[in-house]
Amino acid sequence: MTGKVTTQTKLEIRDYNKSDFQRLYDIDQAAFPKGIAYSHLELHHYIRARKSRTLVAADAGVVIGFVIACSEPRQLGHIITIDVVPHRQREQIGSQLLDHIERWLWQQGAQAIYLETPVDDAGAQGFYDKHGYFVLDRIEAYYNESIDALVMMKTSKGRSR
């Protein structure tokens, strides 16, 4: 009998370790265009920021995605970035990371969670819309001083306008 054998592994969502840094940087560089992807310094800053948390998704021990978020004053949560290696996108990895980080932000007392996404990234907008986020505002020239961003938000009561 011949055929393709597939091995299904369980995705592990865990806290970031310092040894993950270069892999996270490489994923960010692959997932976003130049000018939107973070520099080493920026990524390090967000990971180490006060009241922030970074979670990674690993498959068979290999990091394939991550999320960075922080708990802010006035009962707000801020998702800094969700990155998944391009060839593993659309496999619900981002959804799992988002679910885990949202639960943490709600536990920290957030009443609303917000994020920024490029105005020209319909895929990201659809992803967040599917998860209950709505467009709150638009920031001109947010990315690379040339690309506008949409500010999207989700409240603790679900999708609310």
Helices and strands as residue ranges (DSSP letters): E 11-15, G 18-20, H 21-31, H 40-48, E 52-59, E 62-72, E 76-84, G 86-88, H 93-107, E 112-118, H 122-130, E 134-143, E 147-155
